[in-house]
Each structure stands twice: as structure tokens, then as C-alpha cells.
Amino acid sequence: MLAFGTFIVALIALIVELIKSQQKNNRLSSGQLAVIKYRV
């Protein structure tokens, strides 16, 4: 259960970092979103 919580926190942190990078350079945003949707 603890490992699952750690995974969720890491996943949220990753999403936050992706959002920050997308705001900096919008050229990659569509590609990153496509990768995220494909993985999920």
C-alpha cells in the first residue's frame, strides 16, 4: 500500500513537470500529450 502511494506521488510530480515544460515550449506539448495518452 505504501509503495502504491509513493507511485501516485511520483506520477503527480511527473505530470506537474510535464505541464511546466509545456508552458516553456509549446512546440513539444502536442507530442508529449500524445505520448501520455498512448501510455495510459
Secondary structure, 3 states (H helix, E strand, C coil): CHHHHHHHHHHHHHHHHHHHHHHHCCCCHHHHHHHHHHHC
